[in-house]
């Protein structure tokens, strides 16, 4: 990221670009190369980092309206979804066309696994129209590329308050871009004051990609809470199948394991 962006995201509150530049210059583990801040240990990879940062705007441009259309469909058909935010590289920067789109959701109690199944079911239908999408070890799929992914799904009661109020959780919320249900997102932040101690910027976060709530949504009676149990069984089987398809790609398995570790205790389908 640039010094200006780094200053915006500083732990404890934003600082100016000039202060960020001076701090980086004085830090033994950081360096500025070609306008972006990198760790000195990564200077040998700076070419690839530059390429990814430079192409983010052009590579991500088609995926923003695509994602907003997907979210409109999701919240229309799944009335138990209270909030959706874009997460991952599409929100934070460095997006490549081979990446998938990560979504963070807040849902009604007793509907986490229903939300997971719904995102993946609609995601497969959506991806069928984009079979020519570039893929990598994480987004390659047997039928259609992985395109829309449920990154973090929280039930409303899990948010009030969060079991985790650490700086990593605060940063996840800070970087993600709310696109639907801003009221639920703000309710989460207001109910977890320690998040603001880590990043006061959360209180002033804007939502430029916010979409309007659909005029008509599917009736909630279509999704009684007892359906969450069979949804969990179906979702778990599908997830384990996908891990099986990666059995010969250790890099992909390691990446999935790392991401899941950062999301605990909110990870779905843990053996425990």
C-alpha positions as CSV (number, residue, x, y, z in Angstrom):
1,X,0.0,0.0,0.0
2,X,1.0,3.6,-0.4
3,X,2.3,5.7,2.6
4,X,-1.0,7.6,2.4
5,X,-3.1,4.4,2.7
6,X,-0.9,3.1,5.4
7,X,-1.4,6.3,7.4
8,X,-5.2,5.9,7.0
9,X,-5.1,2.3,8.4
10,X,-2.7,2.9,11.3
11,X,-3.5,1.1,14.6
12,X,-4.7,3.6,17.1
13,X,-5.9,6.1,14.6
14,X,-5.0,7.6,11.2
15,X,-1.8,9.6,10.7
16,X,-0.8,12.0,7.9
17,X,1.0,10.8,4.8
18,X,4.1,12.8,5.8
19,X,4.2,11.2,9.3
20,X,3.8,7.8,7.7
21,X,6.7,8.4,5.4
22,X,9.0,9.6,8.2
23,X,8.0,6.6,10.4
24,X,8.7,4.1,7.6
25,X,12.0,5.7,6.8
26,X,13.0,5.3,10.5
27,X,11.7,1.8,10.9
28,X,14.3,-1.0,10.6
29,X,11.9,-3.5,9.0
30,X,10.1,-1.3,6.5
31,X,11.1,0.4,3.3
32,X,9.4,2.5,0.5
33,X,10.0,1.3,-3.0
34,X,8.3,2.9,-6.0
35,X,5.7,4.6,-3.9
36,X,4.6,1.6,-1.9
37,X,5.6,0.4,1.6
38,X,7.0,-3.1,1.9
39,X,8.8,-5.1,4.5
40,X,12.5,-5.2,3.9
41,X,12.3,-9.0,3.9
42,X,10.1,-8.8,0.9
43,X,12.3,-6.5,-1.2
44,X,13.2,-9.4,-3.4
45,X,9.5,-9.8,-4.3
46,X,8.9,-6.1,-4.8
47,X,8.4,-6.5,-8.6
48,X,5.5,-8.9,-8.1
49,X,4.1,-6.7,-5.4
50,X,4.3,-3.6,-7.6
51,X,2.6,-5.5,-10.5
52,X,-0.3,-6.6,-8.3
53,X,-0.8,-3.1,-6.7
54,X,-0.6,-1.4,-10.1
55,X,-3.1,-3.7,-11.7
56,X,-5.7,-3.6,-8.9
57,X,-7.8,-0.8,-10.3
58,X,-8.1,-2.2,-13.8
59,X,-8.5,-5.8,-12.7
60,X,-11.0,-5.1,-10.0
61,X,-13.2,-2.7,-12.0
62,X,-15.4,-5.4,-13.7
63,X,-15.8,-7.3,-10.4
64,X,-17.4,-4.5,-8.4
65,X,-20.7,-4.2,-10.4
66,X,-20.6,-8.0,-10.7
67,X,-20.4,-8.4,-7.0
68,X,-23.1,-5.8,-6.3
69,X,-25.5,-7.6,-8.7
70,X,-24.7,-10.9,-6.9
71,X,-25.4,-9.3,-3.5
72,X,-28.7,-7.9,-4.7
73,X,-29.8,-11.5,-5.8
74,X,-28.5,-13.0,-2.5
75,X,-30.4,-10.6,-0.2
76,X,-33.5,-10.8,-2.3
77,X,-33.6,-14.6,-2.0
78,X,-32.2,-14.9,1.5
79,X,-34.2,-12.5,3.8
80,X,-32.2,-13.7,6.8
81,X,-29.1,-11.9,5.6
82,X,-28.8,-8.6,7.5
83,X,-25.5,-7.3,6.2
84,X,-23.0,-8.0,3.5
85,X,-19.5,-6.5,3.1
86,X,-16.9,-7.1,0.4
87,X,-13.7,-8.4,2.1
88,X,-10.4,-9.8,0.9
89,X,-8.2,-8.4,-1.9
90,X,-11.2,-6.8,-3.7
91,X,-11.7,-4.5,-0.7
92,X,-8.1,-4.1,0.5
93,X,-6.2,-3.9,-2.8
94,X,-4.0,-6.1,-4.9
95,X,-7.0,-7.9,-6.6
96,X,-6.2,-10.1,-9.6
97,X,-8.7,-11.5,-12.1
98,X,-7.8,-15.0,-10.8
99,X,-8.9,-14.1,-7.3
100,X,-12.3,-14.8,-5.9
101,X,-14.6,-12.3,-4.2
102,X,-14.8,-12.7,-0.4
103,X,-18.0,-11.7,1.4
104,X,-18.6,-11.1,5.1
105,X,-22.2,-11.6,6.3
106,X,-24.3,-10.9,9.3
107,X,-27.3,-13.1,9.5
108,X,-30.3,-13.9,11.7
109,X,-29.7,-16.4,14.5
110,X,-29.9,-20.0,13.5
111,X,-29.1,-19.3,9.8
112,X,-25.3,-19.4,9.5
113,X,-25.2,-22.7,7.6
114,X,-28.2,-21.7,5.5
115,X,-26.3,-18.6,4.5
116,X,-23.2,-20.6,3.6
117,X,-25.2,-22.9,1.4
118,X,-27.1,-20.1,-0.2
119,X,-23.9,-18.1,-1.0
120,X,-22.3,-21.2,-2.5
121,X,-25.4,-22.3,-4.4
122,X,-26.0,-18.9,-6.0
123,X,-22.2,-18.6,-6.4
124,X,-22.1,-21.7,-8.6
125,X,-25.0,-20.5,-10.7
126,X,-23.3,-17.1,-11.0
127,X,-19.9,-18.6,-11.9
128,X,-21.5,-20.7,-14.7
129,X,-21.8,-17.5,-16.6
130,X,-18.1,-16.7,-16.1
131,X,-16.4,-20.0,-17.0
132,X,-13.6,-18.2,-18.9
133,X,-12.5,-16.4,-15.7
134,X,-8.8,-16.9,-14.9
135,X,-8.2,-19.3,-12.0
136,X,-5.4,-20.3,-9.6
137,X,-5.0,-23.1,-7.1
138,X,-7.7,-21.6,-4.8
139,X,-10.3,-20.7,-7.4
140,X,-10.1,-23.7,-9.7
141,X,-13.2,-25.8,-9.6
142,X,-14.4,-28.9,-11.5
143,X,-17.5,-27.3,-13.0
144,X,-17.1,-23.5,-12.7
145,X,-14.5,-21.2,-11.2
146,X,-14.9,-20.2,-7.6
147,X,-16.0,-16.6,-7.8
148,X,-18.2,-15.6,-4.8
149,X,-17.1,-16.9,-1.4
150,X,-18.5,-16.6,2.1
151,X,-15.4,-15.5,4.0
152,X,-17.0,-14.7,7.5
153,X,-20.5,-15.4,8.6
154,X,-21.7,-14.1,11.9
155,X,-25.1,-14.6,13.5
156,X,-26.5,-11.4,15.0
157,X,-26.2,-12.7,18.6
158,X,-22.5,-13.5,18.0
159,X,-22.0,-9.8,17.2
160,X,-23.6,-8.4,20.4
161,X,-20.9,-8.6,21.6
162,X,-18.2,-10.4,19.6
163,X,-16.2,-13.1,21.4
164,X,-13.2,-11.5,19.6
165,X,-12.6,-7.8,20.0
166,X,-8.9,-7.9,19.1
167,X,-7.0,-5.7,16.6
168,X,-7.2,-8.3,13.9
169,X,-11.0,-8.5,14.0
170,X,-11.1,-4.7,14.1
171,X,-8.9,-4.5,11.0
172,X,-11.1,-7.0,9.2
173,X,-14.0,-4.7,9.7
174,X,-12.1,-1.6,8.9
175,X,-10.8,-2.9,5.5
176,X,-14.1,-4.6,4.4
177,X,-16.5,-2.5,2.3
178,X,-20.2,-2.6,3.5
179,X,-22.5,-3.0,0.5
180,X,-25.8,-3.9,2.2
181,X,-27.3,-3.6,5.7
182,X,-25.2,-0.7,7.0
183,X,-27.4,-0.5,10.1
184,X,-26.4,-4.0,11.2
185,X,-22.8,-3.3,10.5
186,X,-22.9,-0.1,12.7
187,X,-24.8,-2.0,15.4
188,X,-21.9,-4.5,15.5
189,X,-19.3,-1.7,15.9
190,X,-21.3,0.2,18.5
191,X,-21.8,-3.0,20.6
192,X,-18.0,-3.6,20.6
193,X,-16.3,-0.5,21.9
194,X,-12.8,-2.1,22.1
195,X,-12.8,-2.3,18.3
196,X,-12.8,1.5,18.3
197,X,-9.8,1.6,20.7
198,X,-7.9,-0.4,18.1
199,X,-9.1,1.6,15.1
200,X,-11.1,4.8,15.9
201,X,-11.5,5.1,12.1
202,X,-14.3,2.6,12.3
203,X,-16.6,5.2,13.7
204,X,-16.2,7.4,10.6
205,X,-16.1,4.6,8.0
206,X,-18.0,5.4,4.8
207,X,-19.9,3.0,2.5
208,X,-19.6,4.3,-1.0
209,X,-20.7,1.0,-2.6
210,X,-23.9,0.6,-0.5
211,X,-26.9,-0.7,-2.4
212,X,-30.6,-0.1,-1.5
213,X,-32.6,-2.8,0.1
214,X,-34.7,-4.7,-2.4
215,X,-38.3,-3.6,-2.6
216,X,-39.4,-7.2,-2.3
217,X,-37.6,-10.0,-0.5
218,X,-38.5,-13.7,-0.2
219,X,-40.6,-14.4,2.8
220,X,-38.7,-15.4,5.9
221,X,-41.1,-18.3,6.4
222,X,-39.3,-20.1,3.6
223,X,-36.3,-20.5,5.8
224,X,-37.2,-21.8,9.3
225,X,-34.3,-22.2,11.7
226,X,-34.6,-26.0,11.8
227,X,-33.3,-26.1,8.2
228,X,-29.9,-24.9,9.4
229,X,-29.1,-28.5,10.6
230,X,-29.5,-30.1,7.2
231,X,-27.7,-27.1,5.7
232,X,-24.8,-27.7,8.0
233,X,-24.6,-31.3,6.9
234,X,-24.8,-30.4,3.2
235,X,-22.3,-27.5,3.6
236,X,-19.8,-29.6,5.5
237,X,-19.9,-32.4,2.9
238,X,-19.4,-29.9,0.1
239,X,-16.5,-28.2,1.9
240,X,-14.8,-31.5,2.6
241,X,-15.2,-32.5,-1.0
242,X,-13.5,-29.3,-2.1
243,X,-10.6,-29.9,0.3
244,X,-10.3,-33.4,-1.2
245,X,-10.0,-31.9,-4.7
246,X,-7.0,-29.9,-3.4
247,X,-5.3,-33.0,-2.0
248,X,-2.5,-32.7,-4.5
249,X,-2.1,-28.9,-4.1
250,X,-0.4,-28.4,-0.7
251,X,0.0,-24.6,-1.3
252,X,-3.8,-24.3,-1.6
253,X,-4.4,-26.4,1.4
254,X,-1.9,-24.4,3.5
255,X,-3.6,-21.1,2.4
256,X,-7.1,-22.4,3.4
257,X,-5.7,-23.6,6.7
258,X,-4.1,-20.2,7.4
259,X,-7.3,-18.2,6.5
260,X,-9.4,-20.5,8.7
261,X,-7.1,-20.1,11.6
262,X,-7.4,-16.3,11.4
263,X,-11.2,-16.6,11.6
264,X,-11.6,-18.8,14.7
265,X,-13.8,-19.1,16.7
266,X,-16.2,-18.2,13.8
267,X,-14.9,-20.8,11.4
268,X,-17.6,-23.1,10.0
269,X,-17.0,-26.9,9.9
270,X,-14.2,-27.2,12.4
271,X,-13.8,-30.7,13.7
272,X,-14.3,-29.6,17.3
